[in-house]
Amino acid sequence: MYKSYSMELAGRTLRIDIDRVAKQANGAALMFYGDTTVLSTATASEKPREGIDFFPLSVEYEEKMYAVGKIPGGFNKREGKASEHSVLTSRVIDRPMRPLFPKDYRNDVTLNNLVMSVDTECNPEIPAMLGSALSVCISDIPFDGPCAATQVGLIGGEFVINPSLSQKDISDLQLTVASTREKVIMIEAGANEVPEERMIEAIYKAHEVNQEIIAFFDKIIAETGKPKHEYESYAVPQEVVAALEELVPSDEMEKAVFTDEKQVREANIRAIRERVEETWAENEEWLSYLGDALYQYQKKTVRKMILKDHKRPDGREITQIRPLAAEIDIVPRVHGSGMFTRGQTQICTITTLAPLADAQRIDGLDEMETSKRYMHHYNFPSYSVGETRPSRGPGRREIGHGALAEKALLPVLPSEEEFPYAIRTVSETFESNGSTSQASICGSTLSLMAAGVPIKKPVAGISTGLVTGDTDDDYVVLTDIQGLEDFFGDMDFKVAGTHDGITAIQMDIKIHGLTRSIVEEAIRRTKEAREYILREIMEPCIAKPRESVGPYAPKIIQIQIDPQKIGDVVGQRGKTINQIIDETGVKIDISDDGAVSICGTDQAGMDKAAEMVKIITTDFESGQIFVGKVVSIKEFGAFLEFAPGKEGMVHISKMSKGRINRVEDVLTLGDKVTVICLGKDRMGRISFSMKDVPAGAKPSI
């Protein structure tokens, strides 16, 4: 018999069924939030894989189209690889969970979340995040939980807990916060320039709600939780640690890591490793722990230098940013380019503009969003860190970094009415030594302004780090962390925004949460650094967007037509619109409300296409002047095509002021002539005259 539990959460019922389904998983929770249904499971291998030297946690968020009553599009009528939204949701679930597993645990663990139905009032991400935490807590898998997650919106100046899909669409804030009993453990946010103080208020509003959920979880865990299983610890034996520290004195390790060049530091550590391997050549057991032991020794050294001595590996002050540089137009012929360099981190972003028809189509569970006009893609090639790994396409990290930069820039983009383009920015990582995602935000701002995209304000991003001691009050927050400080530190707190407020946050930590004082200091530090980068580096490079798009970017003319005449422009089976495109070399996009976008690089072709559309959609009146092409000759006159799919007739009597015997004496097929509209004849055809055109008359449209 299964057990069912429920609580009221943000005005909706959260119901959880335990031991109802998936009983062979280590832990399972069937989650119902309103009518949204998610099955969350947690499974672990019986023992670690041989040779594993990390904790192999996999988090899956599976979107099934049946959840919204759809059959997948395309030829293959089943779900394929995970969507970008699925990947991003998996990352949000992973980040607060990972630090709560034992650091010496090496068994494979998979957290799976199957979205089975979606109620638009209840976002499926919420039960998936909660279900993942609960399924591990009630399982026999070692875990220092529970934790809980809440989303917060900001509508009309008021906070909204767990906003619906329609509310998210109008919210100035999309914030997700995960917490343990005492501390915040994960923050993810997109915001419309929300001030720092208001953001902190929202974070701790979510933290309060999380405490209610954790209290609810405690009851479920107490009644259904399994005893945690024993596992083989992969901790480095103390005798190995002591032997390494004796062989490599602390001052030698300090000297090895104390440099601002990653390659020099890596060479120093490699030399130490080779010496230790030579010394321990006869002791295979100790050699098997050498990698972990060296990692821990470096970590201990770096943390001591920062925490006790306030010395950073590259010699900077705690609040000091690495050397910065900003450039634009480094790549010819592209629509826009910008490069941002921070120490050994270097990003080049390329902007491409296209008609709105090239916006990305989205086929997912969120029915509120079916297309995406702005796309940011982030690439991280192996050469950026001096490695030789072949490219296999973007992984979850690349997708996540791209989405973060996209989120940071969305609030400052012009509307479609102001700038009727689809926009793609691609950030190429040339060098990486910490915080490439934030450099890509700076590079993208430069690139967009160089491309002539009229963004409202420039956006910059920066990351802070953290090293903690034995108590909550013993910590150091680091501005602009490099790779080593991220690797051996406790936090990567990324914040992007304008001079006026925050547009995006992403926080990763390796400890069991942050106190409020740490969160507040990290946000304050990022504000100071962000404003410095904008004021001193980016704005002197390019202060505002260029007045127009570049010579190689497509130009767009917008025309508004009567929606009832869209069919006239398209023509039967697209014949008319395709003829316009073939004759002028443009792209044409027509929205349901009659907004016509004509896109091209040749202004003359665009003007001609616009003229054709206007002619097709204009109600014809006597006295209008047109230019037509002779497409048919009869005994009584000639038929002219004056726009694709639009023809009228010139009677033989209207061709010349003098008498003519044959139409062919005046016109031949293909001739272009200027005519004046006489209205419609008794058969309903548009009638033209050549002889009555006023001298010097120009086409009316």
Beta strands, then each sheet from edge to edge (+ up, - down):
strand 1: 3-9
strand 2: 12-18
strand 3: 27-33
strand 4: 36-44
strand 5: 57-63
strand 6: 109-117
strand 7: 148-155
strand 8: 158-161
strand 9: 173-179
strand 10: 184-194
strand 11: 324-328
strand 12: 336-342
strand 13: 345-355
strand 14: 360-361
strand 15: 371-372
strand 16: 374-379
strand 17: 421-431
strand 18: 460-468
strand 19: 475-479
strand 20: 491-497
strand 21: 502-509
strand 22: 555-560
strand 23: 587-590
strand 24: 595-600
strand 25: 625-633
strand 26: 637-643
strand 27: 646-651
strand 28: 672-680
strand 29: 686-689
sheet 1: 1+ 2- 3+ 4- 6+ 5+
sheet 2: 8+ 7- 9+ 10- 21+ 20- 18+ 19-
sheet 3: 11+ 12- 13+ 17- 16-
sheet 4: 14+ 15-
sheet 5: 22+ 24- 23+
sheet 6: 25+ 26- 27+ 29+ 28- 25+
end
